[in-house]
Amino acid sequence: MGVKQIPLYRFVKWLEWHGLEYQRTKDSHDHYNYPERHPKRLLRTVTVRTKYKDIPILHIHTNLKTMGISKEQFEQEIKGF
């Protein structure tokens, strides 16, 4: 089926469900990462552009790669949000 655009609020809820926390805002981008000293702490933050109502597919793919999560896993998990 493939990953499709989803609403911003659903993606943010999914990030929080995975344990990521809001870190900062720079311009119109919110940055999320695992808490300090968390074993899964990311080298690069997951970035969400808040000016969009829906998250573009390319942004979803980039953030999944950053988190090390497959598209298939994402599709299964996002159904609950």
N, C-alpha and C positions, 0 to 999 in steps of 0.2 A: 504493500500500500504506500509506504513512504511517509516521511515526516512532512507535516503541513504547518502553516502558520497557526499560532495559538495566541490567545489574548495574553497581554502582559501580566495581568494579575495571576493567571494560572501558572505561568512559567515561574514567577517569583515564589508562589506557594510551593511549587515543586522543588525549587532550590532550597527553601527553608526546610522542607521535609527531608532533604538529603543532609541537613545539618549545616548548610552554609548560612552565614550571617552577613547582613549589610555592613560594609566597611567604610565607604565614603561615596561622595558624589563629586564628579569633576565634569563641569559643563553640564550636558544633559545625559550623562552616563552614570548609572549606579554600579558600584563594584561590590561583588560578593566573594567571600572566601570562608574557609573553615576557621573556627576560633584559633587564637594563638596556642601553640603547643599541641594542636590536634594532630594525630598521626597522618591524616590525609591532607594536611595543609598544602595548598596549591602554590606552585611557583609563580603562576600568573592568575590574576583574578578573573572571575566570570563577570563579564560586562554586559549590562542591559541598558539599552537606550530608551529612556523614559518618555521621549517625545512621541514614540510610536504607540498606537493602541494595540497593535498585534506585533509579535516578535517575528521578524523576517526569517525565512528558512536558513539563509546563510549564517545568520547570527546564532541560530539554534545549533547548527552543525559545528560551528567554531567553538561554542561553549561546551558542547558534548565532548569534543576532542580534548579540550582543556581539562575536563573532569575525568576523562578516561571511561566514558559511558558509551555503549553502542546505541545506534539508532533504534534497534529492535527493543532494547531494554527501555529506552525512553518512551517509545510508543506504548509499551505495556503499562508503564508507571503513570504516564500522564492521563490515562483514561479515568483515573480516580480523582482528578482535580477539576 
